[in-house]
Amino acid sequence: MRDLSDEQLAELLDKDIFHLISKAADGLGLECYVVGGYVRDLFLERPSNDIDVVVVGSGIQVASELKKLLGRKAHLSVFRNFGTAQVKYRNHEVEFVGARKESYSHDSRKPVVENGTLEDDQNRRDFTINAMAVCLNAGRFGELVDPFDGVDDLWDGIIRTPLDPDITFSDDPLRMMRCIRFATQLNFFIDDETFDAITRNASRIKIVSGERIVDELNKIMMTDHPSKGFVDMQRAGLLQLIIPELSALDIVETRNGKAHKNNFYHTLEVLDNVCKAQKLTRLSTLPAEDVAAEYGSKNLGDASASLHADSGMPPLWLRWAALFHDIGKTRSKRWDPAIGWTFHNHNSIGARMVPGIFRRMKLPMDAKMKYVQKLVDLHMRPIAIADDEVTDSAVRRLMNDAGDDIDDLMTLCEADITSKNEARKKQFRENFRMVREKLSVLKEKDYKRLLQPCIDGNEIMEMFHLKPSRIVGTLKQTLKDAVLDNKVPNEREPLMQLLKRKAKSLGLEDMAS
């Protein structure tokens, strides 16, 4: 955070793109201002290429004029229904809108829009830190207009609304999610009056589309400490409406003096641990000078956005898997007088819940969902291995079932070590190290080829004149188990002998013999 005078703002905006916007607006005799996140990030020393410009008049006119000045290399998109336009030029995206005022009906998230003044436009902004404007006209270039003391709120680390928060959130309920998202991204606190208004208006989130909510959730997930956002959502009553399955974990029951842990806060700890591991993984691959140059000491957290860029699945989805890894505990919780609270099979129960949650929340029902489902289902397997002797057979089976997602699964399981018992944590970490070593050896030996039996189901059906059936599955599993347990080499002759013996025990005859 830094103080900036109008002269310093003018220096920071001393770029061709802003001078050309200024020229376009002055040529039309219109006031224009850069507003919102770009101005906020100038004070916070955060990089930003997305520029929002408010024009007191027609934003489309100024955008069209800017396109003429930039020439063929610029691309103009006009959205007349919304009165907005966008100009893309090199690494810049400039959004133009005419200054406006908005009014809402209680049962709609779509505002009635009218032309307005700069004051009207700033009044409709979501938060004081996003309501600052800097003039781009030549005569006032760099002049800050900050009617709600957004700069002071940046210094204080506070998120609050410019006007009555009840009206702000009732008008556009998505602003409640944006409020929590900004607080999480910037590590700011939400003003008490503003937070209380979120709790009063939480039910209004129901009129917002699932896609818009998920977009905000994803931005929260990609912060360094997404737990902050989920705690705020839970406190405000939003989480119960968006992900009730996760909210339901926030309970501790005690019976006969035995209590289980709060699985909600455990889940958030695991999520934060995954984020930390991802960031460390990313940074470990970069030279020290590149880390300093790209992120700097103040913006180190931004590194997490590009982690695991070379893996099959973007880092966001491992974070979703962490969020849902214990989602089945509420349904699996049982009291056993002998041992206390149990959560048997919570992993498989949780995996079965994942598709329904994804569908309801408008999350993608594709490979991303299957990836999350797989990790939720398998997340207890490495723990079970690490809790006992780490055998070659168990590791082979784990690698076979996890496939290309084995490294992400291990990251999730290591993040799941949240015990307060330091000796137990040390034991788990040592055993996980051994698991990783065995996995590394298998990878070097081309595990996919080694672990898949060289006799497949089609050949089995042809040999015994069978159609797809349970008995075919039994024969395939016999071969697979033998390979994974290293009882039979993955070679045709010994596997064929085993197959024939098993088939004979089931009353089958080799029709080719």
PEJO-V605728 format. One record per pair of residues at least 12 apart in sequence whose ideal C-beta (glycine too) atoms are under 6 Angstrom apart, sorted by sequence separation. I is the first residue (numbers start at 1). GAP is how many residues later the second one is. D is the distance in whole Angstrom. If there is no record, write none. Layout:
i=(I I)
gap=(GAP GAP)
d=(D D)
This chain:
i=(133 460 38 74 75 84 100 101 332 132 148 249 250 329 332 74 83 101 249 457 460 36 100 479 482 35 99 131 329 332 381 60 99 132 328 331 354 414 34 35 70 99 101 131 354 457 67 128 159 283 32 33 66 129 282 328 63 99 102 128 176 328 351 354 32 159 327 63 129 159 279 378 478 30 31 60 122 128 129 279 282 351 59 278 327 350 351 453 30 453 169 159 165 275 278 348 12 347 383 453 131 157 158 159 160 166 170 173 378 382 127 128 157 165 169 173 347 28 63 158 161 205 347 379 62 128 160 170 174 202 375 379 173 181 202 184 202 205 454 25 59 125 199 278 375 24 59 174 181 185 198 199 230 454 59 177 181 184 58 450 455 24 227 390 24 49 386 453 1 49 50 51 52 53 54 55 56 395 399 184 390 464 21 54 184 226 227 274 386 390 20 386 465 225 463 274 399 20 126 180 463 385 224 271 317 321 325 400 126 180 270 271 320 324 180 382 317 321 325 317 313 267 56 263 263 54 104 17 224 224 255 260 245 248 258 222 397 396 40 318 322 321 312 393 39 36 39 221 35 109 221 33 34 33 34 32 26 43 26 22 21 22 18 9 10 10 9 277 6 6 6 277 274 273 270 270 214 214 269 210 211 210 266)
gap=(12 12 13 13 13 13 13 13 13 14 14 14 14 14 14 15 15 15 15 15 15 16 16 16 16 17 17 17 17 17 17 18 18 18 18 18 18 18 19 19 19 19 19 19 19 19 20 20 20 20 21 21 21 21 21 21 22 22 22 22 22 22 22 22 23 23 23 24 24 24 24 24 24 25 25 25 25 25 25 25 25 25 26 26 26 26 26 26 27 27 28 29 29 29 29 29 30 30 30 30 31 31 31 31 31 31 31 31 31 31 32 32 32 32 32 32 32 33 33 33 33 33 33 33 34 34 34 34 34 34 34 34 35 35 35 36 36 36 36 37 37 37 37 37 37 38 38 38 38 38 38 38 38 38 39 39 39 39 40 40 40 41 41 41 42 42 42 42 43 43 43 43 43 43 43 43 43 43 43 44 44 44 45 45 45 45 45 45 45 45 46 46 46 47 47 48 48 49 49 49 49 50 51 51 51 51 51 51 52 52 52 52 52 52 53 53 54 54 54 55 58 59 62 63 66 67 67 75 77 80 80 81 82 82 82 83 87 88 89 90 90 91 92 92 93 94 95 95 98 98 98 100 100 102 102 104 111 111 112 114 115 116 118 125 131 132 133 134 136 137 138 138 141 142 145 146 147 148 149 151 151 152 152)
d=(4 6 5 6 4 5 5 5 6 5 4 4 4 5 4 4 5 4 4 6 5 4 5 6 6 5 5 5 5 5 5 6 6 4 4 5 6 6 6 5 5 5 4 6 4 5 6 4 6 6 6 5 5 5 5 3 4 4 5 4 5 3 5 6 5 6 4 5 5 5 5 6 5 5 4 5 6 5 6 5 4 5 6 6 6 5 4 4 4 6 6 5 5 6 4 6 6 6 6 5 5 4 6 5 4 5 5 4 6 4 6 6 6 4 4 5 6 6 4 5 6 6 5 6 6 5 5 6 5 6 6 6 5 5 4 5 5 6 6 5 4 6 5 5 6 5 5 5 5 5 4 6 6 6 5 4 5 5 6 6 5 4 4 6 4 5 5 6 6 6 5 5 5 5 6 5 5 4 6 5 5 5 6 5 4 6 5 6 4 6 6 5 5 6 6 4 6 5 5 5 6 6 6 4 5 5 5 5 6 5 5 6 5 5 6 6 6 4 5 6 5 5 6 5 5 5 4 5 4 6 6 4 5 5 4 6 5 5 5 5 6 6 5 5 5 5 5 6 5 5 5 4 5 5 6 5 6 5 6 5 5 5 6 5 5 3 4 5 5 5 6 6 5 4 5 5 6 6 5 6 5 3 6)
